[in-house]
Amino acid sequence: MIDYENLRKANESFFDEYRKSFNVLLNSGWFILGNAVKNFEQEFAAFNASKYCIGVANGLDALILCLRALNLEKGSEVIVPSNTYIATILSILQCDLIPVLVEPDIRTYNIDPRKIEEAITPKTCAIMVVHLYGKSCEMDTIFAIAQKQNLSLIEDCAQSHGAKHKGKLTGTFGYGAFSFYPTKNLGCLGDGGAVTTDDESFANKIRMLRNYGSEKKYYNEVVGYNSRLDELQAGFLSVKLKHLHEITQHKQKLAQLYHAGLKSDFIKPVADSDYVDVFHIYNVRHRKRDELKEYLLKNEIKTEVHYPVPPHKQKAMAGVLMKQQYPISEEIHATTLSLPISYCHSENDVRRVIEVMNKF
Ligand SMILES: *Cc1c(COP(=O)(O)O)cnc(C)c1O
């Protein structure tokens, strides 16, 4: 059986380093906001070519704290892709702001910059882009729109650690919000997240918000949260970060095999030299997606669908989102299939998937 993901196998080669890191923590006796978080923040800031990195509890909180730190007027509108994972939209709702869903480009699955411009109203305060599947959005165009219209720009980088557009990393155009959920390219062994920025006062606000709105212990400046990255996860993340390049390269190699080997019946991700993709997910589209998934399972290959239900069709969004049609998003949700592309998969695993798929 070829798993879609196997987190034990994907982490196995780091076990010794994880154990060492755990022992260091145990002996230190300091479990919250200590040296491990400080060190990881510095390392991740350097990795992402950002001046500041602030560790937080998870990716959803990273998005929420970015919106909070911007002090946006309640009821104002935030532009967000219609085909994102629900967390992006939840962050907007949790801050009493209004998500305005904008359709993606069917070729890249990322938000269409031309449709962003059409969606801007006098109430728009921010654009929240999502670099879906590990491909950067068209950030030069989107950055220019945000500048011209004086809108805040937040990047949901939960799937895009290390991805680039025209040589520039995701999370460096606007405020970067990262998740370190175990399955992400840089995943820890529990929950974790971070915000990246070059703006010192924004960084200070996030740092306060994650820790009860306090800079100095027992003195509270703003109404904050408890959303800290913990020492244990930060230690594991420092271990993993040293290997992230290797993990990314492995995924890129597997993606290359799929790209070259899969027959053209399958709609494959577009390759464009302006982009460095990190393949959090490798998806294909096919009009008989469900049949294909079933066929692969019969041949002992597990796949996933990201995502089966578009946000505007989720029960939780009934009466919350403005009723509108999102045909491109629906088309993607109905036809997309994610293939095995983890650090735990070998090139032979992928060759086997290709062989079986090409007989479909
Ligand atoms: C995983 C993910 C999140 C949420 O991250 P958590 O750490 O699980 O809170 C947000 N947005 C996208 C696009 C994601 O893939």
The ligand as an SDF file (V2000), in Angstrom:
LIG
                    3D

 15 15  0  0  0  0  0  0  0  0999 V2000
   -3.2570   24.3680    7.4050 C   0  0  0  0  0  0  0  0  0  0  0  0
   -3.7980   25.6410    6.8980 C   0  0  0  0  0  0  0  0  0  0  0  0
   -4.2200   26.6600    7.7800 C   0  0  0  0  0  0  0  0  0  0  0  0
   -4.3820   26.4770    9.2490 C   0  0  0  0  0  0  0  0  0  0  0  0
   -3.2660   26.1140    9.9570 O   0  0  0  0  0  0  0  0  0  0  0  0
   -3.4240   25.4740   11.4160 P   0  0  0  0  0  0  0  0  0  0  0  0
   -2.0180   25.4500   11.9210 O   0  0  0  0  0  0  0  0  0  0  0  0
   -4.0280   24.1220   11.2690 O   0  0  0  0  0  0  0  0  0  0  0  0
   -4.2860   26.3920   12.2140 O   0  0  0  0  0  0  0  0  0  0  0  0
   -4.5950   27.8720    7.2250 C   0  0  0  0  0  0  0  0  0  0  0  0
   -4.6090   28.0700    5.9070 N   0  0  0  0  0  0  0  0  0  0  0  0
   -4.2220   27.1160    5.0370 C   0  0  0  0  0  0  0  0  0  0  0  0
   -4.2390   27.4160    3.5660 C   0  0  0  0  0  0  0  0  0  0  0  0
   -3.8250   25.8630    5.4990 C   0  0  0  0  0  0  0  0  0  0  0  0
   -3.4630   24.9200    4.6210 O   0  0  0  0  0  0  0  0  0  0  0  0
  1  2  1  0
  2  3  1  0
  2 14  2  0
  3  4  1  0
  3 10  2  0
  4  5  1  0
  5  6  1  0
  6  7  2  0
  6  8  1  0
  6  9  1  0
 10 11  1  0
 11 12  2  0
 12 13  1  0
 12 14  1  0
 14 15  1  0
M  END
$$$$
